[in-house]
């Protein structure tokens, strides 16, 4: 059976690849299981050097990789380059810090008793990944898993299949053993088949609905299951911001970058009534300045929506908002041309009950709501089933941190938004998932600690 790869910018097929079956998946799993011992015995330093070579290969092949990524997911070409460069930054940090955080931890060092923690690999892990940032979310799992000594079954989204296969190609060129990494190709049924195999851990990035289904399916296996899911990330602009125009431009980028198809994109904005009018005017001015069009055209900021059915979601959110009294300041509809295009859309006079303020949009649309004080803003920010990120813009760090401390989210931002650092854990709460990637926590997420009690003439 074959999978047709469609360019979302023009609706044309760009490739056709063979999909996996239950039999090929079982064979790939067995290969990973057979190869686990050899990869585990490879030293952390050797694994690090291999993945640093992968880091270099991404740079050496970036023109080809960016072109493939843009053709599959529709993001502007410049943003594909940014993603690859961002992935390289994460790889560098993980490789640099892996020897420290995967080394034995000596907890007690007494003359007749030594106590240490050893971080052993989980074994064979399954990574079912996302399409919106296939390099970034892929690196979050693939690299620390391999560094920790695991073998990996990687299922890229069907919307990023060609990118997933290029990742495999470059990992092998870098020196990763063929028995340490496999790619599962196909749609949702292939991912479902992976859940029937005896992996030692499951790591999923995607929607709450699919993540919840995976969690329930594998729970009885009593192995780690980590879920990085969606968000409805709030942002609050306080009344003390000094450069409103700059704040509006930065937060607009946080809402619409990658066509708004980011789990940590700003999805709803609350603005203090004292700066509301000025902020909205500057925000709309910024959005109207952007160039929309074919992702490969120079200067394009808003490209094609990856999944055609998401256009219906965006249209429905606009319709729902307008029917409940919202005002449309710009955008609001799909473009009448080939491909999956939706105008960058700004809605004001929104209320909390509107779909655009409650359900994940994952597209170039935002609702902006006026609030009277910090208490109201905090209450509204928490009025969600999700808990991924939250942002506060203010001249006062103390004020911002006081607000963020009351918001139930995995990450808090002061005077910034829509960013990820490899040094900090990336984690969600509530319907945004659980577990952590990146940072020391993300390296150790792919290990199982073993406690050693060493009585006698012990040595390090």
C-alpha positions in Angstrom: 0.0 0.0 0.0 1.3 3.4 -0.8 1.0 6.8 0.8 0.6 9.9 -1.4 2.5 13.0 -0.2 0.6 16.2 -1.1 2.0 19.7 -1.2 -0.4 21.8 0.8 0.6 24.9 -1.2 -0.9 23.6 -4.5 -2.6 20.3 -3.8 -0.2 18.4 -6.0 1.3 15.0 -5.3 5.1 15.3 -4.7 5.9 11.7 -3.9 4.4 8.3 -3.1 6.0 6.0 -0.5 5.2 2.5 0.6 3.6 2.2 4.0 4.3 -0.4 6.7 2.2 -3.3 7.5 1.8 -5.3 10.7 4.4 -7.7 9.4 7.0 -5.1 8.5 6.5 -3.3 11.8 7.0 -6.5 13.7 10.2 -7.2 11.7 11.5 -3.6 12.4 10.7 -4.0 16.1 12.6 -7.3 16.3 15.6 -5.7 14.6 15.5 -2.9 17.3 15.2 -5.5 20.0 18.1 -7.5 18.7 20.2 -4.4 18.4 19.5 -3.0 21.8 22.4 -4.6 23.5 25.0 -3.4 21.0 23.8 0.2 21.2 23.6 0.1 25.0 27.2 -1.0 25.1 28.3 1.9 22.9 29.7 4.5 25.3 27.9 7.7 26.0 30.9 9.6 24.5 30.7 7.6 21.3 26.9 8.1 21.0 27.5 11.8 21.6 30.1 12.1 18.8 27.7 10.3 16.4 24.9 12.7 17.2 27.1 15.7 16.9 28.0 14.4 13.4 24.2 14.3 12.7 24.1 17.9 13.9 26.7 18.8 11.3 25.0 16.9 8.6 21.8 18.8 9.1 23.7 22.0 8.4 25.5 20.5 5.4 22.2 19.4 3.8 20.0 22.3 5.1 19.0 23.5 1.6 17.6 20.1 0.6 16.1 19.5 4.0 14.4 22.9 4.1 13.0 22.5 0.6 11.5 19.1 1.5 10.1 20.4 4.7 8.4 23.3 3.1 7.0 21.1 0.3 5.4 18.8 2.9 4.0 21.1 5.5 3.6 24.4 3.7 5.6 26.6 6.1 7.6 29.5 4.5 11.0 28.4 3.4 12.7 30.8 5.8 10.9 29.2 8.7 12.0 25.8 7.5 15.6 26.9 7.7 14.9 28.4 11.2 13.5 25.0 12.3 16.5 23.1 11.2 18.9 25.6 12.9 16.8 25.4 16.0 17.0 21.6 16.0 20.8 21.8 15.7 20.9 24.1 18.8 19.0 21.5 20.8 21.2 18.7 19.6 24.3 20.6 20.6 22.9 21.2 24.1 21.8 17.6 24.6 25.1 16.2 23.4 27.1 18.6 25.6 25.1 17.8 28.7 24.4 14.0 28.2 27.7 12.8 29.8 26.9 14.8 33.0 23.3 13.9 33.4 23.6 10.2 32.3 26.6 9.5 34.5 26.3 7.6 37.7 25.1 9.8 40.6 27.0 9.1 43.8 24.7 9.9 46.7 26.7 8.5 49.7 30.5 8.1 49.8 31.4 6.7 53.2 34.4 4.5 54.0 32.5 1.3 54.2 29.4 2.1 52.1 28.8 3.6 48.7 25.4 4.5 47.3 24.9 5.4 43.7 22.2 5.8 41.1 22.8 4.3 37.6 20.7 5.5 34.7 20.0 2.6 32.5 18.2 2.9 29.1 14.6 2.0 28.9 15.2 -0.4 26.0 13.3 -0.1 22.8 11.1 3.0 22.6 8.3 4.1 20.3 8.1 7.7 19.2 4.9 8.8 17.4 5.6 12.3 16.3 4.0 15.4 14.9 4.1 17.3 11.6 4.2 20.9 12.6 7.8 20.9 13.7 9.2 17.5 12.7 12.8 18.4 13.3 12.2 20.1 16.6 9.7 17.6 18.2 11.7 14.8 16.6 14.9 15.9 18.1 13.2 16.3 21.5 12.8 12.5 21.6 15.1 10.9 19.1 18.3 12.5 20.3 18.1 12.0 24.1 16.7 8.5 23.6 19.7 7.5 21.5 22.1 9.3 23.8 20.7 7.4 26.7 21.3 4.1 24.9 17.8 3.2 23.7 16.9 1.9 20.2 14.1 3.9 18.6 11.1 3.3 16.4 10.2 6.6 15.0 6.9 7.2 13.3 6.8 10.6 11.7 3.4 12.1 10.9 2.1 11.1 7.4 2.3 14.9 6.7 6.1 14.9 7.3 7.1 11.4 6.0 9.8 12.6 3.6 11.4 14.6 6.4 11.3 11.6 8.7 13.0 9.4 6.1 15.7 12.1 5.6 16.3 12.1 9.4 16.9 8.4 9.3 19.2 8.7 6.3 21.4 11.3 8.0 21.4 9.4 11.4 22.8 6.4 9.6 25.3 8.5 7.7 26.4 9.9 11.1 27.0 6.4 12.5 23.9 5.4 14.3 23.6 1.6 14.0 21.0 0.4 11.5 19.6 -1.8 14.3 19.2 1.2 16.6 16.8 3.3 14.6 13.8 2.4 12.4 11.1 4.5 10.7 7.4 3.4 10.6 5.7 4.9 7.6 2.0 5.4 7.3 -1.1 7.0 8.7 -3.0 6.5 11.9 -3.5 2.8 11.5 0.3 2.3 11.5 0.6 4.2 14.7 -2.2 2.1 16.2 -0.4 -1.1 15.2 2.7 0.1 17.0 0.7 0.2 20.3 0.3 -3.6 20.0 4.1 -4.2 20.1 6.0 -4.7 23.3 7.9 -1.4 23.5 9.6 -0.3 26.7 8.3 3.2 26.5 5.9 5.3 24.4 6.5 9.0 23.6 3.8 10.8 21.6 3.5 14.4 20.3 0.2 15.5 18.9 -3.4 16.2 19.8 -5.1 15.5 23.2 -7.6 13.2 21.5 -5.0 10.9 20.1 -2.7 11.2 23.1 -5.6 10.2 25.4 -6.3 7.2 23.2 -2.7 6.1 23.3 -2.4 6.5 27.0 -5.5 4.3 27.6 -4.3 1.7 25.2 -0.8 1.2 26.7 -1.6 1.8 30.4 -1.8 -1.9 31.1 1.7 -2.5 29.9 3.1 -0.7 32.9 5.8 1.1 30.9 6.5 4.8 30.6 4.1 6.8 28.4 4.9 10.4 27.9 2.5 12.8 26.1 3.3 16.2 24.6 -0.1 17.5 23.6 -1.8 20.7 22.5 -2.4 24.0 24.1 -4.7 27.0 24.3 -1.9 29.2 25.4 -2.9 32.6 27.0 -1.1 35.9 26.9 -1.8 38.9 29.1 -0.6 42.5 28.4 -0.7 44.6 31.5 -1.3 48.3 31.7 2.3 49.2 32.5 3.9 48.1 29.3 5.9 51.0 27.8 6.3 50.2 24.1 2.9 49.0 23.1 3.7 48.9 19.4 6.7 46.6 20.0 4.7 44.4 22.3 2.0 44.1 19.7 4.4 43.1 17.0 6.2 40.5 19.1 3.0 39.0 20.4 1.5 38.9 16.9 4.5 36.9 15.8 4.0 34.6 18.8 0.4 33.9 17.6 1.0 33.6 13.9 4.5 32.2 13.4 4.4 28.8 11.4 0.9 29.8 10.4 -0.2 29.5 14.0 0.4 25.8 13.9 2.4 25.5 17.1 1.4 23.9 20.3 2.9 26.8 22.2 1.6 29.5 19.9 -0.3 32.3 21.6 -3.9 31.2 21.1 -5.8 33.9 23.1 -4.8 37.4 24.3 -6.1 39.4 27.3 -5.2 43.1 27.3 -5.7 45.6 30.2 -8.4 48.1 29.3 -6.0 51.0 29.7 -3.8 49.9 26.7 -6.4 47.8 24.9 -7.2 50.2 22.0 -3.6 51.1 21.3 -2.5 47.5 21.5 -5.3 46.3 19.1 -4.5 49.0 16.5 -0.8 48.2 16.5 -1.5 44.4 16.5 -3.7 44.7 13.4 -1.3 47.0 11.7 1.5 44.4 12.2 -0.7 41.5 10.9 -1.7 43.5 7.8 1.9 44.1 7.0 2.7 40.5 6.4 3.0 38.8 3.0 0.9 35.7 2.5 1.4 33.3 -0.4 3.3 30.4 -1.8 5.8 29.3 0.9 8.8 29.4 -1.5 8.3 33.0 -2.4 10.7 35.4 -0.8 9.3 37.5 2.0 6.3 35.3 2.7 5.3 35.1 6.3 2.0 33.3 6.1 2.2 30.1 4.0 -0.1 27.2 3.5 -2.0 25.3 6.2 -0.6 21.7 6.4 -3.9 19.9 6.8 -6.8 20.8 4.5 -9.5 19.8 7.1 -8.1 22.4 9.5 -9.6 25.1 7.2 -13.0 24.0 8.3 -12.0 24.3 12.0 -10.9 27.9 11.4 -14.0 28.8 9.5 -16.2 27.4 12.2 -14.4 29.4 14.9 -14.8 32.6 13.0 -18.5 31.9 12.3 -19.1 31.0 16.0 -17.4 34.2 17.2 -19.2 36.5 14.9 -22.6 34.8 15.8 -21.9 35.6 19.4 -21.0 39.3 18.9 -17.3 39.3 18.1 -15.9 41.8 15.6 -13.6 40.8 12.7 -10.8 43.3 12.1 -8.9 41.5 9.4 -9.0 38.1 7.6 -11.6 35.6 8.4 -11.7 33.3 5.4 -9.8 30.9 3.2 -8.2 32.2 0.0 -9.9 31.3 -3.2 -7.0 29.5 -4.9 -5.3 26.1 -5.1 -3.8 24.9 -1.8 -4.7 25.3 1.8 -4.6 29.0 2.6 -6.4 31.0 5.3 -6.1 34.7 5.9 -4.4 35.8 9.1 -7.5 36.6 11.3 -8.0 39.0 14.2 -11.2 39.0 16.3 -12.0 41.4 19.0 -14.9 41.9 21.4 -14.6 38.2 22.0 -16.0 36.4 25.1 -14.6 33.4 26.9 -17.4 31.1 25.7 -16.4 31.4 22.1 -14.7 28.5 20.4 -11.8 30.7 19.4 -11.1 31.2 23.1 -11.7 27.6 24.2 -10.7 25.2 21.6 -7.3 24.8 20.0 -7.2 26.7 16.8 -3.8 25.6 15.3 -4.0 28.2 12.6 -3.6 31.9 11.8 -6.4 33.2 14.0 -6.5 35.0 17.3 -9.1 36.4 19.7 -8.3 39.5 21.8 -10.2 40.3 24.9 -10.3 43.4 27.2 -9.8 42.9 30.9 -10.0 45.3 33.9 -7.2 44.0 36.2 -4.7 41.2 36.9 -7.2 39.1 38.9 -9.6 38.9 35.9 -6.8 38.1 33.5 -5.4 35.3 35.8 -8.9 33.8 36.1 -9.5 33.8 32.4 -6.0 32.5 31.7 -6.8 29.5 33.9 -10.2 28.9 32.3 -9.0 26.2 30.0 -8.6 22.4 29.8 -5.0 22.9 28.7 -1.9 23.9 30.5 1.2 24.2 28.3 2.4 27.8 28.3 1.3 31.3 29.6 2.8 34.7 28.9 2.7 38.1 30.7 4.0 41.4 29.4 4.9 43.9 32.0 7.7 46.2 33.1 7.6 44.4 36.5 9.2 41.0 36.8 7.7 40.7 40.3 4.2 41.4 39.0 4.6 39.0 36.0 5.9 36.1 38.2 3.1 36.7 40.7 0.6 36.2 37.9 2.4 33.3 36.3 2.6 31.5 39.7 -1.1 31.4 39.8 -1.5 30.0 36.2 -1.5 26.2 35.9 0.9 25.8 33.0 4.2 23.9 32.3 6.0 27.1 31.1 5.7 30.7 32.0 7.1 33.6 29.9 7.8 37.2 31.0 8.0 39.6 28.1 8.4 36.8 25.6 6.3 34.0 24.2 6.3 31.0 21.9 9.8 29.9 22.7 11.5 26.7 23.8 14.9 26.4 25.4 16.9 23.1 25.5 18.1 23.9 29.0 14.5 24.0 30.4 12.0 21.1 30.7 9.2 21.2 28.1 6.1 19.8 29.8 2.4 20.2 29.9 -0.4 20.0 32.5 -4.0 18.8 32.2 -4.9 18.2 28.6 -1.5 19.4 27.4 0.0 16.1 28.6 2.6 15.1 31.1 6.3 14.1 31.3 9.2 16.3 30.1 11.5 16.6 27.2 14.6 18.7 27.0 16.8 19.8 29.9 18.3 17.2 32.3 14.8 15.9 32.9 14.4 15.2 29.2 17.6 13.2 29.1 16.7 11.1 32.1 13.1 10.6 30.8 14.6 7.9 28.6 16.3 6.0 31.5 15.3 3.9 34.4 17.2 4.5 37.6 18.8 1.6 39.4 20.0 2.0 43.0 23.3 0.4 44.0 24.2 -0.2 47.7 27.9 -1.0 47.9 29.3 -2.3 51.2 33.0 -2.9 51.5 36.0 -1.5 49.7 34.0 0.2 47.0 35.5 2.2 44.1 34.1 4.7 41.7 
